[in-house]
Structure formats: C-alpha cells, structure tokens
Amino acid sequence: MACLVVYTMSFCSSWNSIPWIYPTEVFPNKLRGRASTICTIVNFCASFVVTFTFLPIQKYITHAGLFWTYCGVTIFATIGAYFVLPETKNKTIEEIQETL
C-alpha cells in the first residue's frame, strides 16, 4: 500500500502535470489553445490505455511485473523528455521561442 501511495504522489506531482503546464510555457500565444487541447487529449488517451489494459495485462504477468513495466516506461519517458524537451527554468517566453 505504501508503494502505491508513493507512486500516486510522485506521478501526480511530476508526469501528470506536464500536459497542463508545459504547453503554456513553450508554445506562442496563438498556438497555446490548440497545443493545450492536443496535450489534454493525449493525456486522457494515455490514462484510458493504462486503465483499460491494467487487468488484461495483469492476468498474463504478476502485479509486480506490471508495475515494473510501468516503471520502465516511465524511465524511458524521463530519458526522452530530458533530451527532447527544452529547459524553461529562468527563461523568458522570447528566449524559449528562440530555442524552438
């Protein structure tokens, strides 16, 4: 139970907030609405896929195997985000737009 609580707290404070915060920092004003919409749709679709596939996958592998799989996907996504997404800390919107 403690692992589930830690997972939920860390997911909600990290990956879950990216589709809501990142588009407002990166995209110019004229594209923010569309970008936020696309990010929201992708976020909800990913949540649906995880929810929909949890029980069928759990029948073939154990609970531990399923969560290790989710852990691997998260690690892969973290590495990808590190190399693909631009850093926005302490930068103005103009500086961010120049890096894109």
C-alpha positions in Angstrom: 0.0 0.0 0.0 2.9 2.4 0.8 4.3 1.8 -2.7 1.0 2.6 -4.3 0.7 5.9 -2.3 4.3 6.9 -3.2 3.7 6.1 -6.8 0.5 8.1 -6.9 2.0 11.1 -5.1 5.1 11.1 -7.4 3.0 10.7 -10.6 0.6 13.5 -9.6 3.5 15.9 -8.8 5.5 15.1 -12.0 4.3 13.4 -15.2 0.6 14.2 -14.6 1.2 17.9 -14.5 3.2 18.1 -17.8 0.2 18.3 -20.2 -1.3 21.1 -18.1 1.8 23.3 -17.5 4.3 22.7 -20.4 2.2 24.0 -23.3 1.7 27.4 -21.6 5.4 27.8 -21.2 6.6 26.6 -24.6 4.1 27.5 -27.3 3.4 31.0 -28.5 0.1 32.7 -27.6 -1.5 31.9 -31.0 -0.9 28.2 -30.6 -1.4 27.7 -26.9 -5.1 26.8 -27.2 -4.5 24.1 -29.8 -1.4 22.8 -28.1 -3.1 22.5 -24.7 -6.0 20.7 -26.4 -3.8 18.2 -28.0 -1.8 17.6 -24.8 -5.0 17.1 -22.9 -6.3 14.6 -25.4 -3.1 12.7 -25.4 -3.0 12.7 -21.6 -6.6 11.4 -21.3 -5.9 8.7 -24.0 -2.8 7.5 -22.2 -4.8 7.3 -18.9 -7.5 5.4 -20.7 -5.0 2.9 -22.2 -3.4 2.3 -18.8 -6.8 1.9 -17.1 -8.2 -0.3 -19.9 -5.2 -2.6 -20.2 -4.4 -3.0 -16.5 -6.5 -6.0 -15.7 -5.9 -7.9 -19.0 -2.1 -7.5 -18.7 -2.2 -8.4 -15.1 -3.7 -11.8 -16.0 -0.5 -12.6 -18.0 2.1 -11.2 -15.7 2.1 -10.6 -12.0 1.3 -7.3 -10.2 5.0 -6.8 -9.7 5.8 -7.4 -13.3 3.1 -5.0 -14.4 4.3 -2.2 -12.2 7.9 -2.9 -13.3 6.7 -2.5 -16.8 5.1 0.8 -15.9 8.4 1.8 -14.2 10.4 1.0 -17.3 8.1 3.1 -19.5 8.4 6.0 -17.0 12.2 5.7 -17.0 12.2 5.7 -20.9 9.9 8.7 -21.0 12.1 10.6 -18.5 15.2 10.0 -20.6 13.3 11.0 -23.7 12.0 14.2 -22.1 15.4 15.1 -20.8 16.8 15.1 -24.4 13.8 16.4 -26.3 12.1 19.0 -24.2 13.8 22.4 -23.9 14.6 23.7 -20.4 12.4 26.7 -19.5 13.6 27.5 -16.0 14.6 31.2 -15.6 13.9 32.0 -19.3 11.5 34.4 -20.8 9.0 33.4 -23.4 11.1 35.1 -26.1 14.2 33.1 -25.1 12.2 29.9 -25.1 10.8 30.7 -28.6 14.4 31.2 -29.9 15.4 27.7 -28.8 12.5 26.1 -30.7 
